[in-house]
Amino acid sequence: MRGMSKAALSVAREALAVGQAALPPYGSRFSRHNYTHTKSC
């Protein structure tokens, strides 16, 4: 399996950054936040 090219990887990183800046981390303030903290066992 071949990885992505450097250009495609940079485009993907830029798209991720733009999406994270534009959208809230959760769809609603009442969303469950199960995966935000690590378990401390």
C-alpha positions as CSV (number, residue, x, y, z in Angstrom):
1,M,0.0,0.0,0.0
2,R,1.4,3.4,-1.0
3,G,1.2,6.5,1.2
4,M,0.0,9.8,0.0
5,S,2.3,12.2,-1.8
6,K,3.7,15.2,-0.1
7,A,1.3,17.6,-1.9
8,A,-1.7,15.5,-1.1
9,L,-0.6,15.3,2.6
10,S,-0.2,19.0,2.8
11,V,-3.6,19.6,1.3
12,A,-5.1,17.1,3.8
13,R,-3.4,18.8,6.7
14,E,-4.6,22.2,5.6
15,A,-8.2,20.9,5.2
16,L,-8.1,19.5,8.7
17,A,-6.9,22.8,10.1
18,V,-9.6,24.8,8.3
19,G,-12.3,22.3,9.4
20,Q,-11.2,22.4,13.0
21,A,-11.1,26.2,13.0
22,A,-14.5,26.5,11.4
23,L,-16.5,23.8,13.2
24,P,-17.1,23.2,17.0
25,P,-15.6,20.0,18.4
26,Y,-19.0,18.7,19.2
27,G,-22.3,19.2,17.3
28,S,-24.2,20.2,20.4
29,R,-23.3,21.4,23.9
30,F,-25.3,18.4,25.2
31,S,-23.2,15.9,23.2
32,R,-21.5,13.1,25.2
33,H,-17.8,13.7,25.7
34,N,-16.7,10.1,26.3
35,Y,-13.4,10.2,24.5
36,T,-11.9,13.5,25.7
37,H,-10.1,12.2,28.8
38,T,-7.8,9.2,29.2
39,K,-8.8,6.5,31.7
40,S,-6.7,6.7,34.9
41,C,-6.6,3.1,36.0
